[in-house]
Amino acid sequence: MLSWIADLRYAWRKLFSRSGAGGTLVAILSIGLGVGVSTAIFGAVDQILISALPYPEPQRVIVLTDRNEDDGPLPVAY
């Protein structure tokens, strides 16, 4: 336990020393940003593509459209 605390104190001192602060902070921020972005993207992909719709029978959900004179689709207000 004491060696772990000594290692933590050494890492803290190295983090804020003149020679190691820049690279260490850049590495910590890069890893944090990467983890955060990966988590956000996975959360969005999971909600949009992977998980089922929150309806009792999601396979029965349909989209209503109408056609104009040029046979193009027109959205219909629900």
C-alpha positions as CSV (number, residue, x, y, z in Angstrom):
1,M,0.0,0.0,0.0
2,L,2.8,2.4,0.8
3,S,4.5,1.8,-2.5
4,W,1.3,2.6,-4.3
5,I,1.0,5.9,-2.5
6,A,4.7,6.7,-3.2
7,D,4.0,6.0,-6.9
8,L,1.0,8.2,-6.9
9,R,3.0,11.0,-5.3
10,Y,5.8,10.6,-7.8
11,A,3.4,10.7,-10.7
12,W,1.8,13.9,-9.3
13,R,5.2,15.5,-8.9
14,K,6.2,14.5,-12.5
15,L,2.9,15.8,-13.8
16,F,3.5,19.3,-12.6
17,S,7.3,19.5,-13.2
18,R,8.5,21.7,-16.0
19,S,9.7,18.9,-18.3
20,G,6.7,16.5,-18.0
21,A,3.6,18.7,-17.6
22,G,2.9,19.5,-21.3
23,G,3.2,16.0,-22.7
24,T,1.3,14.5,-19.7
25,L,-1.5,16.9,-19.9
26,V,-1.9,16.5,-23.7
27,A,-2.0,12.7,-23.3
28,I,-4.6,12.9,-20.5
29,L,-6.8,15.3,-22.4
30,S,-6.5,13.3,-25.6
31,I,-7.4,10.0,-23.9
32,G,-10.3,11.8,-22.1
33,L,-11.6,13.3,-25.3
34,G,-11.3,10.1,-27.2
35,V,-13.2,8.1,-24.5
36,G,-15.9,10.8,-24.3
37,V,-16.4,11.0,-28.1
38,S,-16.5,7.2,-28.4
39,T,-19.1,7.0,-25.7
40,A,-21.3,9.7,-27.3
41,I,-21.1,8.1,-30.7
42,F,-21.9,4.6,-29.4
43,G,-24.8,6.0,-27.4
44,A,-26.3,7.7,-30.5
45,V,-25.7,4.6,-32.7
46,D,-27.2,2.4,-30.1
47,Q,-30.4,4.5,-29.8
48,I,-30.8,5.0,-33.5
49,L,-29.8,1.7,-35.1
50,I,-29.4,-1.1,-32.5
51,S,-32.2,-0.8,-29.9
52,A,-35.8,-1.5,-30.8
53,L,-38.3,1.2,-31.0
54,P,-40.2,2.0,-27.7
55,Y,-43.6,0.8,-29.1
56,P,-45.5,-2.4,-28.4
57,E,-45.3,-3.6,-32.0
58,P,-42.5,-1.7,-33.8
59,Q,-42.8,-3.7,-37.0
60,R,-46.3,-2.2,-37.6
61,V,-45.1,1.5,-37.6
62,I,-45.7,3.1,-41.0
63,V,-45.0,6.4,-42.7
64,L,-47.9,8.1,-44.5
65,T,-47.2,10.0,-47.7
66,D,-49.2,11.6,-50.5
67,R,-48.4,12.0,-54.2
68,N,-48.4,15.2,-56.2
69,E,-49.1,15.6,-59.9
70,D,-45.4,14.8,-60.8
71,D,-45.7,11.5,-58.8
72,G,-43.4,12.8,-56.1
73,P,-43.9,12.0,-52.4
74,L,-45.4,14.7,-50.2
75,P,-45.3,14.4,-46.4
76,V,-48.6,14.2,-44.6
77,A,-49.2,15.8,-41.2
78,Y,-49.9,13.2,-38.6
